[in-house]
Amino acid sequence: MKDLETKLREYYMILKLTRRPTREEFLRISKIAGVVILFVGLIGFLIYVLMAVLPG
């Protein structure tokens, strides 16, 4: 039980150090995440197309 209290105290201390991102930071992170999602989707689509064409 003492370990749980210690962990919760550590998490609380970390949360106290965090702050909300500015609008510019949020938009930059959102754009980067969107590009990465599209890139991963494109790779998956290309693999799907290759797997559909190669067996034929």
KAVENNOR-V845776 format. One record per residue. N is the residue number from 1. RES is the residue in one letter. SS is DSSP state (A for helix, B for strand, O for the rest). D_CENTER is the distance of its C-alpha to the mean C-alpha in Angstrom with 2 decimals. Layout:
BEGIN
{{N;RES;SS;D_CENTER} {N;RES;SS;D_CENTER}}
END
This chain:
BEGIN
{{1;M;O;31.90} {2;K;A;32.01} {3;D;A;28.85} {4;L;A;27.00} {5;E;A;28.46} {6;T;A;27.49} {7;K;A;23.83} {8;L;A;23.76} {9;R;A;25.50} {10;E;A;23.03} {11;Y;A;20.06} {12;Y;A;22.22} {13;M;A;23.00} {14;I;A;19.40} {15;L;A;18.74} {16;K;A;21.91} {17;L;A;20.69} {18;T;O;17.60} {19;R;O;18.14} {20;R;O;16.90} {21;P;O;15.54} {22;T;O;18.21} {23;R;A;18.20} {24;E;A;17.93} {25;E;A;14.90} {26;F;A;13.12} {27;L;A;14.38} {28;R;A;13.47} {29;I;A;9.75} {30;S;A;10.00} {31;K;A;12.09} {32;I;A;10.10} {33;A;A;7.06} {34;G;A;10.12} {35;V;A;11.86} {36;V;A;9.41} {37;I;A;9.41} {38;L;A;13.15} {39;F;A;13.71} {40;V;A;12.42} {41;G;A;14.49} {42;L;A;17.35} {43;I;A;17.44} {44;G;A;17.57} {45;F;A;20.25} {46;L;A;22.22} {47;I;A;22.28} {48;Y;A;23.47} {49;V;A;26.13} {50;L;A;27.30} {51;M;A;27.65} {52;A;A;29.61} {53;V;A;31.88} {54;L;A;32.61} {55;P;O;34.31} {56;G;O;36.68}}
END
